[in-house]
Each structure stands twice: as structure tokens, then as C-alpha cells.
């Protein structure tokens, strides 16, 4: 329908813009942490993991430019947070600050993939941390975070995500109303021009 076309066109162009913007940000992030784990923390696992992520981002960029598949490119970038945060839930990350990056990931997946798909990526990331907490309870793995710390942090992140959804819904509502009104005025202008031509 006309209403759907009005909604979908800006969403596609917005996603292309976001992918073009987020890709160099992701490259800079993984390059920085790869070098950090090479020269300072000296952790081979994270060096290999982040090198793999750098290759994944690069391939994703060329595939995106070649085939223009916005959804696939966005989901690849969204998956990076899951790849990064899951091992950080176990190790705590640098100076045990990995939970701070979860708030960044909330924003990352929301703008990359939208509300529904973003909820999926956040959901499986949280699920992975729940599994890790269960393994910690069973004394299978050790993590620096307690159950209460993680629950409290996820609750605050959920509030952030909810507020972003509310803002996004309001933005979509007023953008759609503006575009429909502009289309209506455009049609009236066309009709007026036809009337003036007949006179």
C-alpha cells in the first residue's frame, strides 16, 4: 500500500546510512582491542577472536557493497556484540568493566536492526549470560560478576531499551503523519494546476 511504501523507503535509506557509519566504528573497536590484547594483556584467544571479527567485518562490507543486502549486513554487525560480550561475561573484560559495554550494545543493535530484530540479539546475549551464571552456580566456570550485579545491570539496560522504543515509536508516528500530509498537499497542488490549465 501507499502507506507502507511511505514507511519503508526512509527505513531502507536510514539503514544503509547506519551500516556505512557503524562499519568503520566496528573496525576501529576491534583493531584497538586486538592491539591491546597483543601488546598489553597478551591474550591469544582474544587476539584470534578479534582478528576473526576484523575479517568478518571486512567481508561483510564488500558483500554489502556488492549485493546491497541491508538486512544481512546489519545482522552481521549486530552479531559482533554477542561474539564480544559472551566471553567477557566469563573473564570480566579489561578491569572487569565488560558490563558497561552491554549498554553500548543496546544502542548498537537498536539502530542497526530495529526493534524486533534488536530484541532477538539482546535476548540471545542475555541468555548466554544466564547460561554462564548457571555454570558459575554449578562451579563449572568462574566469573567476576555476581547474580545481583548482572540482574541489576540488565534491568537498567532494559529501561534504556524501553525508552528508546518509546522514542522511536513517537518519531515514526510524527514522521509518517508529516509525509502523508506532504503527499496530500502535493496531490492538491497537482489538482490545482490542472484546474488552472483548464481556465
N, C-alpha and C positions, 0 to 999 in steps of 0.2 A: 504493500500500500504506500501511498504518498507519505503518510506519517512515519512509516518505518524507514523509508528512504531518507527522509529529513534527519532521522536519528542516526542511521548507520554511517552515512558519509563522513561526518565530522569525527566519529569514533575511530574509523579506519585511519584517517589522516593524523589524528592525535596519537594513535598507537605507533605509527611509523615514526613520528617525531620523537616519541619517548624511547623507542628502540634505538634510534640514531643517537640519542643523548645518553642513554644508560649504558650502551656498549663500551664506550671509552672509559666510563666510570668503573665498570666491572673490570676492564683490562688493567686500569691503574691500581685497583684494590688488590687483585691477585698478583700483579707484578711486585707491588710493595711488600706484601706478606711473604711471597716466595723469597725475595731477597732478605727479608727479616729472618726467616727460618733458616736461610743458608748461612748468614754471617753472624747472627746473634743467638738464636735459640738452638740452632743446629739440630733440627728435627727432620730426618729424611722422609718420614711419612708425609708430613705436611708439605715439604718441598715437592714431592712427587704428585701429591693431590692437587696442589695449586698450579703446577705445571700442566697437569691434565686439564684443569679448568681454563687456563690460558689458551690451550689448543682448542678446547670446546667452544669458547667464545669466538675465536678467530674463524673456525669452520662455520659456526652459526652465522657470523657476519657475512661471509661470502655466499653461503646458501640463501640467506635472506635477500641479499642484493641480486642474486640470480633468479630466484623463484618468487620473490615478493610475498612469501607466506608469513604474514604478520603474527598469526596465532602461534605457529610453531616457534618462531624466533622469540616471541615473548615468553613462551613456556620454558624454553631452554634457559633463558636468562633467569626466570623465576626459580628454576630448579637449583641454581647455584647456591641460593641461601640454604636450602636443605642439605646440600653437599658440605657446606662450610659449618653450619651450626650443629649438625648431628655429632661429629667428633668433638667439637668444642664443648658440648654438653658433658662429655666424659672428662676431658682434660681441663676444662675451665677457661681455655684460651690464654691469651697473654695477660698475666697478672690477675687471672680469674675474672676477667671483665667481659666474657663472651655474651652474657645475658643482655648487655647493653646493645649488642648488635641485633638482637631479636626485634627491638623497637624499630630499628632501621629496616629490617626485613618486612615488617608490617607495611611500611610505606612503599617499599620496593615492589612487592607483589601486587599491592592495590593498584598502583599506577601502571604497572606493566600489563596485568591480565584482567583487571576489573574486579568487581565484587564477587561474582560467583566462583571463578577460577582461582582468584586470590584466596578465597576461603578454603579451597581444596588444598593449596600449597601450605597455607598456615596450619591446616588441620593435620596433614601428614608430618609436618615438622614438630608440632606439639605431640603427636602420637609417638614419634621416635623418642622424644624426651621422656614421655611417660614409660615407655619400654625400658629406657635406661634407668629410670628411678626404680622400677620393679626389680631390675637386675641388681641395682645397688642394695635394695632391701634384702635380696637373696644372697648378698655378699659375693656376687659374680664380678661386678665392676666397682670401682671407687670413683666418686665424683666429688668436687668441692662444694656442690650446692645441696642444701637440704630441701626436703619436700616443701616446706613452708615458703622458703625463698622463691622457689620456682613457681609455685601456685600464685603467690602474690604478684610476681612479675608478669605472669601470663594474664592475670586479671587486669592489671593496669594496661597491658598491651591490648587486651580485648576492648577496653574502654576507648583507647585511641582508635582502633579499627572501627568501632561502632560510630564514633563521632565523624570519622572520615566518610563512612557510608551515608550518614545523615546529610553531611555537606554535599556529597556527590549527588544524592537524590534531589536535593533542593536546586543544585546547579543545573541538572538535566531538565528539571521541570521548567525553570525560567528560560533556559536556552531554547527548549522546544517551543514554548509559548512565543518567544521573540521571533523564531524562524517561521512559525506558522503565521504570525501576524505580518511578517515581511512578505511572505508568499501571497497572503490575502491582499495586501496593498499593491503588490506587483500585478496581480490579476485585475484589480480595479483600474490601475493605470493603463493596462492594455485595453480594457473595455472603453475607457475614456478616450484613448487615442483613436479607436475605431469610430466612436461617435463623432469626434471632431473631423475625421476624414470624410465621413458621410455628409457633414454640413458644408 
